[in-house]
Amino acid sequence: MRKVLCIHSPKGFNPTHLSSGQAWKIMRLITIFLFAACMQVCAKGYTQTVSLQERNAKLEDVFHLLKKQTGLPVLYTRSMLKNSKPVTVNLKNVSLQQALNEILKDQGLDYSIVSNTIVIKVKEASSSKQTIPNEKVETIIDVNGRVTDSEGSPLVGASVKVKGTTNGTTTDASGVFLLKGVDENAILLFSYAEHESVELKLGGRTNVTVVLKSSEAELKEVVINKGYYTEKQKYSVSSVGRVTSKEIERQPVSNPLATLIGRVPGLVVSQQSGVPGSSFNVQIRGRNSIAQGSQPLILIDGIPFAAGNENMQLINSAINNTLQGSGLSPFNALSPNDIESIEVLKDADATAIYGSRGANGVLLITTKKSRIGKTRVTANFNSGMAKVGNLLPLMNTQQYIAMRNEALANAGTPASTSNAPDLLVYDQTRYKDYQKEFLGGIGHVTNAGLSISGGNISTQFLLSGNYYRETSIFPNDLPNQRGSLLTNLSHKSTDNKLSINFSGGFTSVENRSASSDLTLYTFMSPNSPDFFDTNGKLQYVYNGVQFENPYSYLREKYKVRTNNLTSNLTLAYTIWKTLTAKVLMGYNQQFTDEQKLSPADAKTPTSTIQGHSGLFGKNQYNSWNIEPQLEYSTNLWKGKFSVLLGTTFLSKVNSSTSIDAQGFSSEALLESLDAATLIDATSTLTKYRYQAAFGRLNYNIADKYIVNATGRRDGSSRFGPGKQFSNFGAIGAAWIFSEEKFISNKFNFLSFGKLRGSYGVTGNDQIGDYQFVETWRPASFSYVNDPTLVPNNLSNPDYAWERNNKLEAGLDLGFLKDRIVLAASYYRNRSGNQLINYRLPYITGFSSVITNFPAVVQNQGWEFLLETTPIQSKKLRWNSVFNLTVPKNTLLSFPNINTSTYRSLYVVGQSLNSIYLYRSLGVDPTTGQISYVDVNGNNAVDIEDRQINGRTDPRFYGGWQNTLTYAGIELQCFFDFKSQTGRNPYYFLYGLILPAGSQKNQPLLIDDRWRKPGDVSDLPRITSAFPGTIGSNRSQSSFVYSDQSFIRLRNVSLAYTFPKNLLTKIGATSARVYMQGQNLMTFNRTKGYDPETQNILVMPTLQSYSVGIQITY
């Protein structure tokens, strides 16, 4: 067997600790160096000059010097050098070819330069003289050929490599390759992204044609990322969902979380508001904790996303609507164009290796990476629009006035200028459609991207940039703009021992928005006065009556700038064939700088703050992560055995500053704090430290029996001394029964079958920092003119980790060569040792203290994924993917709950998300009021009469995707659905927020209301006298909660890919045009009501449309 000498790569550098202030400077330098390196990869190394002065040097040593000067590896067998002669040369600034001719003179050797590699070979005329007695003569040949896909189309940039060497190349635009200096009996390796790899033994052939089959739809070839390792889905024991870049690119959205809605079993993602930049709720397999966080761990290229999914804002605006609990999403600073895949880790086998951080599941976001091949330049541009789809129809002026008069009459209250200016002061003939005014606009979207990538076998690079701009549908076209840069550089030494991978990204976002969500003001009385006077200035008084002017929230200038910096360096070295050492180092910084500038004319005459003022906020997250690892793998008995050991060192710091500044003399000085006469500032600083040691054992026996064991010891700074460390672990196993002959012989229609199961324990430390110690805060009073402090909380150094026990059983089946694939999973997660706020007697001076309580929360359910390919021909293909989740959340136990303060919130045996409601008996035809069930029979409606009336967590949910491809045309449609109980519009119309009968316009929904005794209606009477008890009862009754199930056409994508024979005329390798739509249709009970946000006072999710083109050279 031939041995090849490979020259080692230059030594790597040792990373040092850097301050966060230096990170951006280093990022800019790295980007410059990476770009230079990218250009160097594309250059042809053999154009360099060579200078050598050697006397009687060994030929092998000369090759070393040649490599050192040119950077090109030299490929040869040691047998070739056994009869070599000493080399004496005196070369100065000669070409590489001249140098090689002089060095190899009289050596009986020749050379060729293939893919930046110098290949040494025996001269044919002298081969007999160079042959060692009793040694087999090696015949060196040149090989050419063509690589295509299953349809005969050439694969551009496919990798062709000689097995066991670094000799290799890539195919050109026609799929053609040429390899020089190849052993006639060598084995060639052919590979291409999303295609099956092929090994081919030459057997003396000099021309070959290779067909690589697509592996996109084949279960056994899908490779899934689990963070610390990757593995083929065929051999996976875990429950992992996956969304690919292809699915992401089909959706015209700005937030990556939007691409996950309805696509992964067990994952619930819901949008909180349609305002650009607003947040999404994310939950994996239900709510595990009574009082603490249920957010999953979020990693980008293995590095924790510093802010997670928390609200980044410090100042109220339209983005963080307080009526919805929404906020600025950190993911707004992450471009979907940069993402290669998103994996969702759910069960114990997948998450236990992350310990406490993975208690609520894990989202692994992998950015795009460089690939082997000729330099490729890809440009993508699309443009579109966004708008509100449907809204609840509102009353016109005449209907509104009639409603208001009816409400006053029912209350027995005469109209006056104070309680009814809309009836006595405002113009009774004026009508303004404020839905059209504030929500009728069109948002314009522009998205442009450019990437360059390529590389040879040893070094690959990627550099991409993206610009995104979206304007709000509010008046003034407030823009949300994002610019992003992504770099990736991968290198592997010529001996394949050392590998280096660097990923870095920087994103800057500027979001301008109204200072309040104007959706609330679409319900203003339709005859409200003009918002501007004849001079175009804001007005707040009409005929002596003051009114609220929504344009003041547009006059206030709110802006938030978000920067996100991510860098990741992975070094791996193969110590020997079975042992690899690796270290992952990463840094993430997220920073927001926001301001709300309020000029004097944006304030009402009765505002407590007059004049020019401003609010300023800065919020920063810094996260460092270092993970050294050792991986050992070997063949053991009939299988493959591997061990992974590692440690984690994580540091996260969050600092924030809020400033309230007043007394500016001019609007022009609002951005200068030095111009303020009154400044009130507050700041916070929290630090989180986390350490862990982990290990994983994997044993795959004959590709049929797989066993995993995972253990981890975690340490968290969120617990007191003696409680900071805890142990977690999991065990999983799988049996691929389709590999058993007694099954495969009998059931030939079964292409794949696997039983899998896992059990493990994880922890939860999502309790906030410094909760175990007593903290203090500034008091509102002083002592002898000195500032004072008061205790903020009561310390409890004895509370410990919540513990989550996860059980999973699954069955994966493939039929008819995987044209039908079914995956079914049953899960049961039990979370105990709950961390809750325990109520204390008032005499302690504190209302509660955090402590562990022996309550147990269970989440169990079924998950199904069915993928079918009903039609698969040469031109036409139909692929269908359907997923369904049926979850159930239960409070299994809560000792003495009936004597605790939680008795009115939770019931043992019911969901944590159960709704405690007064049960409505309908509207009394005599009084027009809603009647309620008197449960305790005391002839009064009180808190003891509330009962559980459903739950807000979904009964079931899922999605259905269909993809049709024909002759370059691809049509994809995706529906998501959810069965749920939630708030209906009457929650706002008959509750305490937007009561019918007040000076607020109402939807036509209430037109069929009770008006006089004897009327039979489902809607109660309206009245301007709105007693608090009645309003409270209505807002907590079954009257305002109902079925809010829906089916939504979430995404439609139509694309045409141009045939390759047309592209060759313009020098392109691929090109496609496409149209996309998002949130196009919704089927639910109440037309015009968004069942996703369930709030008529929040901007609903928007419909969006776009057209675009993508071309690659």
Summary of the structure (lengths in Angstrom):
residues: 1113
radius of gyration: 34.2
end to end distance: 40.7
largest distance: 120.1
contacts: 3770
relative contact order: 0.10
helix: 15%
strand: 47%
